[in-house]
Amino acid sequence: MNPTFDELNKMIEERTSRLAVIGLGYVGLPMAIEFARAGYSVVGIDKDNRRVEQLKAGKSYILDVSEKQIRDCGEKLTATNNFRALIEAEVVVICVPTPLRKTKDPDLSYILSATQEISKYLHKGQLIILESTTYPGTTEEIILPELQATGMKAGTDFFVAFSPERIDPGNPKYTIHNTPKIVGGVTEACGILTESLYRSIVEMVVRVSTARSAEMVKLLENTFRAINIGMVNEVAIMCDKLGIDTWEVIDAAATKPFGFMPFYPGPGLGGHCIPIDPHYLSWKLKTLNYSAKFIELAGEINSNMPHYVVDKITDALNDFGKSIKGSKILLLGVAYKRNSNDYRESPALDIWKLLSEKRAEIRYHDPYISSVPVDSQTLKGEPLSAELLKSMDCAVIVTDHSDFDWQFILDNSRLVIDTRNATRKSKAGDCRIVKL
């Protein structure tokens, strides 16, 4: 079927339109499930055969998605690695990765690959939505020309929009349903259809004038966070030099009911968004001969935090008369954020590498991650026990999972480097605690 604008709008409102979600990771799978729960027939497409087979078996590989949620979708949700499924879809949502190259240039290969597959099966009346975070102009400069090369025209023959993902892994309070959705169409008709679609699964849809504006919204959100985290990380360094408790200062400042929003220092940035997205904006501006100074400075400070943590470890061990070489160090948490099994860009991995270069003996425990690849090896987690803690020269709190018993950790450790202020309500006893 090749529906007209009015026919497609009606199909979306009646939830009879068929959806395809390309990319079944942390963004795509929860999105596919939400659409299936809303009554749409959804096919998830992913090149990773393991994901496809797990979904067919009703199993989840993402912490925020339960197997019950998958089973409850029933026949409304299917999975495949065959892009021919796009022939049957009236709506296609792209949720593929957008990493940075080592040179900090955007790697749009996943978006381009998905778009090329879509163009093979593009038909009239199809709505294409990009959710992957990228620089302003990607939808119009990369996706649109590829699709219009088929001879069809956006806004009349088919429809294109950008709607940035706002999923926060491990956050039980804010889900897809109650997080406002930003929508920007390439044309007015594209925006109307996309807004209509997301209204079926989200409480509030905010439509902006263009896809380019919607792309900028996402980058503003994450750049705001990256810059403020960079600032508070520098404040932590300054407070350390001044002999002031950083956390006390932040908590006291946070009592001001206006004009202040608390951010907290940490061992470095992690995840797929905050350490990466601002560089998309910075790169784009460089092509226009403009230097995004705040982004560059915040990036420099944040990327240096793992080095700062290792310096803290080194100094603390020296106070005990121990060299870092040969010292036994336990990393508590390798996920980039609390209560998550996501270790993408985790500062724990940078800390691990830096400690390894100094010839320390490193182990880790994370209740959510049993193994993690670092360089060419796969590291295995250790069960947390009193014996393990007592055998270590130093324990480093990198991720403040709520599963951790901080008092138990302090009771059985001689030295703890606390990068998250996780031990603030615990009694140190004979353990020495060093904070950022």
N, C-alpha and C positions, 0 to 999 in steps of 0.2 A: 504493500500500500504506500502511495506517495501523497500524504495528506497536505492540504493547503494550510495556511496559517490558522484559519478559523477551525478547521478540522483537527489540527494538532493541539490547539489550545483546548478544545473540547475533550479530546482524548486524555490530555494531562489532567484536566479537572475531574474527569470521570475515572481516572486511574486505569485506563485501558491501554495507555501507551506502553510499549515495551522498552526497557532500559538495558543498556550495556555499560558496565563500569570497567574501565581499563586500568589495571593495577590494583591488586588486592592486598595492600600492605596496611600500615597503621591508619591511613586515611580511607583508602578504597573499600576495605572490607566493612568497617562500621557504616560507611555511607550506603553500600549495597544492601546491608541488613535493614537500615532505616527505610529505604525505599520499598523493600520487600514487605516489611511490617505494615507499611502504609497501603499495601494492596497491589503495587505494581509487580509485573513479572520482570525479574532482573536476572541477567546473565553476567557473571563476573569473568573477565578475561585476564589471564596472567600467563606469562611465559614460563614461570616457575612451576614445573609439573608437580613438585611436592605440595605446594599450596593448593593446587587444583584437586589433587587426590585426597588431601586432608579434608577439604571442604565437602567433597563428595561423600566422604565417610562420616561427615557430621562433626569433625574435630576442629578445634580452634588452635591457632598458632600465635594469637595475639592476646595479651593479658586482659585487655579491656573487653574482649568479646568472649562470652561464655559459650560452651557447646550447646546449652539449652537455647540460646538466642539463635544459633544456626539451625538447630532442629525445628524450632518454632516457625521458621520461615517456610518449611515444607517445600513444595514444588515451586513456590514463588521465587526461590533463589537457586540457580544452578551455576556451575563453574566449568570453564573450558580454557584450553590454550590455543584454540582455533579462532582466528579473527573473522572467519566467515560468518560467525554468529552476528556480526554487525549488519548483515543483510536484513535481519528481522527486526532491528532496533530502530525505533523512532527517536530515541534520545540516547546520546553517548556522553558519558562523563569520564574525563581523563584525570587519573589520580596516580601519576607516575613520579618517580624520584627526579629531583633537580639538584644534583650535587655540584660542587665546585671542583674544577681541575686543580692540580697542584699550584698552578700559576694564579689561582683565585679568579679565573675566568669562569663564567657560567657554562655548565655542561648541559646543553639542551638536547642531547642525543636521544634521550628517552621520549621527550615530547615530540621530537621530529619523527622518530620511529613510529610512535602511536598515530601521529597525523598521517603519515604515509599509508599505514594500514587502513585508516578510516577512509582515505581518498579512494582506495580500491573499491570500496563498497558504499560510497556516498550515494544517497538517493534524495530525490526531492522530498521536502517536508521533514528533513532530519534536523534535530537540534544537537549541536556539539558544544559541550561545556568543558573548559579547562579549569581544574582546581589546583593544579600543581603551582607552588610558589615560584615566581619568576620576575624578571625585570619589566618595568612599564614599556609596553609596546610589543611584547612577545605574541599576544593573541593576534594582533593586526599585522605584524611583520613576519611571523613564522607560520602560524596556522592558517590564516586567511589566504595568502597566496597559494599555498599548497592545495587547499580545497577548491579555490576558484580556478585552478589550472584544469579542473575537470570540465570547465565550460559553464558551470552553474554559478549563480550569483548569490552572495550572502545577503540575507534580509528579504529575499523574494523566493529563491529556489530552496535554500537551506538557511539555517540560523546558527549563529556563533556567539558565545558569551564567555566571560571569565567570572568565576565565583570562588574566591580563595578559601581553602580549608582553614578551619579554626579549631581543629581537634587538639585537645590537651591530654595526652596519654596519662592515665593514672589519676585523672581528676573526676571524682564521682559526683561532684556538685554541678559542673557545667558540661553538658553533653551536646550532641548535635541538635537535639530537640529544643533546648532552652538557650542556645548561643545564637545571637542574631547573625543572619547570613547576608553577606555583601554580594551584590549582583551588578555586573556591568555588561551590557550588550553591545555588540558591534553596531547594531542599529536599534531603533526604538522597538521594532517588532521582536528582535532577538532578546531584548531586555524584558519585555512583557512575558514572553513564553518562559524564560528562565525564572522569573519571579513567581509565576504561576506554579511551576514545578516545585520549587523549594518551599512554597507556602504549605504544601501538603505534608511536609515533615518537620518544619521549623516554626516556632512561635512568632518570630519576627524576621521579615526580609527587608533589607535596606538597599534600595536600588539607586546606584549612582549613574552619572550621565554617560560614561563610556567604559569600555573594557580596560583602557589604560588607567583610568581613575581607580577602578577596582584593584588592579595590580598594585598601584601605589599605596592603597589602603593597607594591604597586607605587609608591605615593606615598612611603612610607617610604624605599624604596631610593633614589629619585631626590632626595628632600629631603635625605637623609643626604649625598649627593654635593654637592648645591648648597650646603649650609651649610658643609661642610668646604672646598670650593673657595673660597667667600667668605672663610673664615677665613684660608686660606693666601694669598689675594690681598691681604688686609689686612696679613698678615705681610710680604709682598714690599714693600709701600709703607713699612712701618715700617723694614724692613732698609735700604731705599734712603735713608731719612732719617738712619739711624744709620751709614751707610757700611759696611754688612755685606753680604757675598755671600749672597743668599737661598738659592741652589741648594746652596751648601756647607753651610749650616745644615740644610737639609732632608735632604740625603744623610747627614750625620752623625747626625741624629736617627733616621733610618731604620735605623741599625745596632742600635738597641734591639730585642731579640727579643720584647718583650711590651709591651702598652699603647700602641703607637704605630703608626699606619698612614699612610704618606706620601701627601700630595696635593701637586699642583704648581700654581703660578700660571700665568696665561696672559692673553691679550688680551681675554678675555670668554667667556661661555658660548654654545654653539651647539647645533644639532640640534633635534629635535622633543620631546625629553624633559626634559633637565635645566633649561633656562631656563623651561619652561612648566609642567611637572607640579606643582611645589610651589605654584604659584599656584592650582591647582585645590583643593588642601587649604586654603590660606589663605582662598579665597573661601567654601568650605563652612563653615569655622569662623566667618566673619563673620556668616553667617546664624544662627549660634547665639550671637551676641554675645561671641565670643572672638577676641582678636587673636593671630595666630601670629607672635610677635615675632622669633624666629630666622629664619623664612622671609623676612619683610619686610626685615630687616637684611641678610641674605645677598644678597637680590635687589638691594638698593640698591648694595652693594659691587660685585657682579659686573657689573651693568649700567653701572657707572661705569668699568670697566676700559678700554673703547675710548677714552674721554676721557683716561685716564691714559697710554695708549700714544701718543696724538697729542701730549700734553704732552711726552713723552719725545722724540718726533721733533722737535718745535719747539725744545726746548732744545738738542738735539744739533746741529741745523742752525745755531742761533745761535752755537754754539761755532766753527763753520766760517765765521762771518760772513755767513750766508745767511738771508734771510727765508723763511718757509714759503710765502708767496705767490710763485708762479712756480717754486718748486722742483720738480724732477722726482723723483717717488717711485715706486718699484716695490714692489708688494705680492707677496710670495712665498707663494702659497697663498691660496685663498679658501674652500676647504672648511672646515666647522666642526671637522673632526678629521682626523688623518693617514690617508693611504691610502684616502680616501673621495671620492666625487664629490657628496656631499650638502652643499649650501650653505644649508640651511634655518636661519634664525636665526644665521647665521655672524657672528662679531664682525668679520670682514673687511669686511662690507658696512657696518657702523656706522663703522668706521675710514675707509672710502672716503668716506662721506657727510660725516664731520667734516672730512676733509682737503679735500674739494671746497668746503665752506663757507669754508675758509681760502684758497681759490683756488690750491691746489697742482695740479700737472700729474701725474695718477696713471695708472699702467699696472699690469698684473698678469700673473703667470705661474702657472699651476697645471696640472701634468701630467694631472690628472683632469677638469678643467673647461675647455672651450674657450670658453664664453660664459656670462654670468650676467646676469639682469635686476636692475637697480637703479633704483628708482622707475619712470620711464616710458621708460627706455632700456635697450638690451641692450649689455653691455660685452663686448668680444672680448679673449681672452687673447693674450699675446705669446710667441713662441718665445724660450726662454732662450738667450742668447749672451753672449760676452765683450763684444761691442760694446754690447749693451743695458745690461749692468751698468755699464760704464764711462761710459755717457752719463747715468746716473742720479746725482742728488745724494745719494740715500739708498735703501737697500733694507730692507724691513721683513719679517722672517720671522713670518708670521701662522700658518701651518700647517706643521708639520715632517714633510712627506711623506718617506718613506724613499727616494724617487727622487732627491731633491735631492743634489747633490754640494756639500757645504758648503765644502770647501776651494776648489773652483772659484769659488764665489760670493765668498768672502773675497778670493781672489787678484785678482779683477776689480772689487772694490767699494772705495769710499773710506769709506763709512759704512754700518753695518748695525745695525738695531735688532732684537735677538733676543728675541722674547717667549716662546720655548719652550726656551731653553738648548740649542738645536740645535747650536751651534758649539763646544760645550765641549771637543771632542776635536780641534779644528782650530787651525791657527796663524794668528794675526791678520795677521802681516806688516805691511803699510802701511795696512791697513784698521782703522778704529776701530770697536769693537764696544760697543754699549750694551745691557745686559740689564735685564729687569724687576727 
